[in-house]
Amino acid sequence: MTKRFLFAALFAISAFFRAPIFAQDFPPSFSSTWKSGELQDLASGKIVIRNIRKCKNISLQNGVNPYADKAIQLAKSVDANYLAEIVYKMPKNENQNAIEQAIKIFEDINLYKEIIYTDEKKGKSRILFPLVEGRFRNDGPNWIQIGSHIKMDMLSAYDSELRIEWGPDGFYFTQQNVTPLMWKSFKAVKERNMIAGIACFEWGDDYYVYALGGLRAPRVPLIIAEVERQFIGRIQDFTIFYINKFNIKQ
């Protein structure tokens, strides 16, 4: 029994001290709230999606990258209380055209029509955006602005504004609703209270994709868990869909 206890204790201690090894491949400006399993997933090329719920739990500090700062500020501007943090990395040397790919992928609003959302609890899959209409597009030297009319499954149609920016600091995509989202006769999300901010930037030998997707909406005790489950599920399917559109070499 004593040997087993000693072995277990040594294993626990070694696991604790192994965590910083994974952090060596991680930007030091991220907080220590990441679990060792999440760091392992990131290092192995997996998409890490964290349900952080509130802006105070954002793990990336300001100053890492101007576009990442914009994503953080966007989430804070609506004081999101349903919030997911998504991080993915790819080797820079093998993916030199990542920014060019990002521009091409995110400017194509028709790709929204292809996103499938799977409700694992109910075992059903459906098109996430059954209605997608482009209303206008403005192009600048290093930016694109797109106005759209979209309907998300189970919610009313709404108008949204998409913006893409790129430059020496990387790439930035943002989307924000400009009209409310209704669930039946109930205003589920007020105008400009649903956001997505996605930044792609260099760090060391890698490109990092850092994203925050969230909304400010009522947190009704009886339905919080279900809303979070569906929200995180949709964020996950949305993110995986777009990451898979990249031609990424690991």
C-alpha positions in Angstrom: 0.0 0.0 0.0 2.9 2.3 0.9 4.6 1.8 -2.5 1.3 2.4 -4.3 0.8 5.6 -2.4 4.3 6.7 -3.1 4.0 5.9 -6.8 0.7 7.9 -7.0 2.2 10.9 -5.2 5.3 10.9 -7.5 3.0 10.7 -10.6 0.9 13.6 -9.4 3.9 15.7 -8.7 5.5 14.9 -12.1 2.3 15.8 -13.9 2.2 19.1 -12.1 5.7 20.0 -13.2 5.1 18.7 -16.7 2.5 21.5 -17.4 5.1 24.3 -17.9 6.8 22.2 -20.6 3.7 22.4 -22.8 3.6 26.2 -22.1 7.0 26.6 -23.8 5.1 26.4 -27.1 2.5 28.8 -25.9 2.6 32.6 -26.0 3.7 33.7 -22.5 1.0 36.4 -22.4 -1.7 33.8 -21.9 -2.8 33.3 -18.3 -2.2 30.2 -16.3 -5.9 29.1 -16.4 -5.2 26.7 -19.2 -5.2 23.0 -18.3 -2.3 20.8 -19.3 -4.7 18.8 -21.5 -5.7 21.9 -23.4 -2.1 22.8 -23.9 -1.4 19.3 -25.2 -4.3 19.5 -27.6 -3.0 22.9 -28.9 0.5 21.5 -29.4 -0.9 18.5 -31.3 -2.8 20.6 -33.8 -6.2 20.4 -32.3 -8.7 23.3 -32.1 -9.1 24.3 -28.4 -12.6 25.7 -27.5 -13.0 27.0 -24.0 -16.3 27.9 -22.5 -15.2 30.9 -20.4 -18.6 32.5 -20.0 -17.5 36.1 -19.1 -14.9 38.6 -20.3 -13.0 38.5 -17.0 -12.0 34.9 -17.9 -10.3 35.8 -21.2 -6.9 34.2 -21.0 -5.0 36.4 -23.5 -3.6 39.6 -22.2 -3.6 42.8 -24.2 -0.5 43.7 -26.3 0.2 40.3 -27.9 -1.2 41.4 -31.3 -3.2 44.5 -32.3 -5.9 42.3 -34.0 -6.2 40.0 -31.0 -6.6 43.2 -28.9 -9.5 44.1 -31.2 -11.2 40.8 -30.6 -10.8 41.2 -26.8 -12.1 44.8 -26.9 -15.1 43.7 -29.0 -16.2 41.1 -26.4 -15.7 43.6 -23.6 -17.7 46.3 -25.4 -20.8 44.1 -25.2 -19.9 42.7 -21.8 -20.6 39.2 -23.1 -22.0 36.8 -20.5 -22.0 33.8 -22.9 -18.5 33.6 -24.2 -16.2 31.0 -25.9 -12.5 31.4 -26.5 -11.0 29.5 -29.4 -7.3 29.0 -30.1 -5.5 27.1 -32.9 -2.0 27.1 -34.1 -0.2 26.0 -37.3 3.6 26.0 -38.2 4.5 29.2 -40.0 7.1 27.8 -42.3 4.7 25.3 -43.8 1.8 27.7 -44.0 3.2 31.0 -45.3 0.0 31.8 -47.2 -2.3 31.5 -44.2 -3.3 35.2 -44.3 -4.1 35.1 -48.0 -6.2 32.0 -47.4 -8.0 33.7 -44.5 -9.0 36.7 -46.7 -10.3 34.4 -49.5 -12.3 32.2 -47.1 -13.9 34.8 -44.9 -14.9 37.2 -47.7 -17.1 34.4 -49.2 -20.3 34.9 -47.3 -22.0 32.1 -49.3 -19.9 29.6 -47.3 -22.3 30.2 -44.4 -24.9 28.2 -46.3 -22.6 25.1 -46.0 -22.2 25.1 -42.2 -23.9 22.1 -40.5 -24.7 22.2 -36.8 -25.0 18.9 -35.0 -27.0 18.7 -31.8 -25.2 15.7 -30.2 -27.7 15.4 -27.4 -30.6 15.0 -29.8 -28.6 13.2 -32.5 -29.8 15.6 -35.2 -27.9 17.7 -37.7 -29.2 20.8 -39.6 -28.0 23.7 -41.6 -26.9 26.4 -39.1 -27.8 29.3 -41.4 -30.8 28.4 -43.6 -31.0 31.9 -45.0 -28.0 34.0 -46.1 -28.3 37.1 -48.2 -25.6 39.6 -49.1 -26.9 43.2 -48.9 -23.9 45.3 -49.7 -20.1 45.1 -49.9 -17.5 47.9 -49.6 -13.8 47.2 -50.4 -10.8 49.3 -49.2 -7.1 48.9 -49.6 -6.8 46.5 -46.6 -10.3 45.9 -45.6 -13.7 44.6 -46.7 -17.1 45.4 -45.2 -20.1 43.2 -45.9 -23.7 43.7 -44.9 -25.8 40.6 -44.8 -29.3 39.3 -43.8 -29.0 36.0 -42.0 -31.3 33.5 -40.3 -29.9 31.2 -37.7 -31.7 27.9 -36.9 -34.4 28.4 -34.2 -34.1 32.2 -34.2 -35.5 35.0 -36.4 -33.7 36.5 -39.3 -31.4 39.5 -38.5 -29.0 41.9 -40.2 -25.3 41.6 -39.5 -22.1 43.5 -40.4 -18.9 41.7 -41.3 -15.6 43.3 -41.6 -12.2 41.9 -42.7 -8.9 43.7 -42.1 -5.3 42.6 -42.8 -1.8 44.0 -42.8 1.7 43.4 -41.4 0.1 42.5 -38.0 -2.0 39.6 -39.5 -5.7 39.2 -40.2 -8.9 40.1 -38.4 -12.5 39.1 -39.0 -15.4 40.5 -37.1 -19.2 39.9 -37.2 -21.8 41.7 -35.2 -25.6 41.7 -35.4 -27.1 45.1 -36.2 -30.7 44.1 -35.5 -32.1 42.1 -32.7 -32.5 38.3 -32.7 -36.0 37.1 -31.7 -37.1 33.7 -30.4 -40.8 33.6 -31.1 -42.0 37.0 -29.6 -39.1 37.2 -27.1 -36.1 39.4 -27.8 -33.3 36.9 -27.2 -30.4 39.1 -28.2 -30.4 42.9 -28.6 -28.8 44.7 -31.5 -24.9 44.5 -31.5 -24.9 42.1 -28.6 -23.8 39.0 -30.6 -20.2 39.1 -31.7 -17.4 37.1 -33.3 -13.9 38.3 -33.5 -11.2 36.2 -35.1 -7.5 37.2 -35.3 -4.7 35.3 -37.1 -1.1 36.4 -36.3 2.5 35.2 -36.1 4.1 34.2 -32.8 7.5 32.7 -32.9 7.6 29.8 -35.4 3.8 29.6 -35.6 0.6 31.2 -36.8 -2.0 31.5 -34.1 -5.8 31.8 -34.7 -7.4 33.4 -31.7 -11.1 34.0 -31.6 -13.8 35.1 -29.2 -17.4 34.3 -29.9 -20.1 35.5 -27.6 -23.3 37.3 -26.8 -25.0 39.2 -24.1 -28.3 37.7 -23.3 -30.5 36.9 -20.2 -29.1 34.1 -18.0 -32.3 32.4 -16.9 -31.3 29.8 -14.2 -33.6 27.0 -15.6 -32.2 27.3 -19.2 -28.6 28.5 -18.7 -27.1 25.0 -19.1 -29.1 24.3 -22.3 -28.3 27.7 -23.9 -24.6 27.2 -23.1 -24.6 23.7 -24.6 -26.2 24.8 -27.8 -24.1 28.0 -28.0 -20.8 26.2 -27.5 -21.9 23.5 -30.0 -22.7 26.0 -32.7 -19.4 27.9 -32.0 -17.6 24.6 -32.3 -19.2 23.6 -35.6 -18.7 27.1 -37.0 -15.0 27.1 -36.1 -14.2 23.6 -37.2 -15.9 24.3 -40.6 -13.7 27.4 -41.3 -10.5 25.8 -40.0 -11.1 22.9 -42.3 -11.4 25.3 -45.3 -7.7 26.2 -44.8 -5.1 24.1 -46.6 -3.0 23.6 -43.4 0.2 21.6 -43.1 1.1 20.5 -39.6 
